[in-house]
Amino acid sequence: MADWKKICALTDIPSLGSRVVKSEQHGDIAVFRTSDDEVFALHDKCPHKGGPLSQGIVHGRQVTCPLHSWKIQFESGEAVAPDVGCTKPFAVKVEEGTVFLSV
C-alpha cells in the first residue's frame, strides 16, 4: 500500500504553478497544478543539467525547465523528443480539496 503524506490544500498550489516538498529520502519534490486542477509530482531536477523544474513553465501535462527549455512530461517524467532523459515521477492524489503525495 502507498504511504500517503498530506501536503496542502489544492488552492495552496497556484494554477499553472508548483510547490516544493522537502523529502529526506528523495530530495526536493515539485508538486504541480495544471489549469484543469490536475496535480502531478516530479523530482525537482531536470534530467539535463539539474535545473529546478518547480521554477519552470507549466503547460498542458508537462513543464518546461527554466534553464534550457527541456520539456518534461508529468505522468512519466520523460523528456519530450528530441531530448532524452527522465526524472522520477511520484504518485499524487487530491481528496476533498487536499493534496496527498506518496513517498
Secondary structure, DSSP 8 states (H G I E B T S, - for coil): ---EEEEEEGGGS-TTEEEEEEETTTEEEEEEE-TT--EEEEESS-TTT---GGGSEEETTEEE-TTT--EEETTT-BB-TTS--B--EE-EEEETTEEEEE-
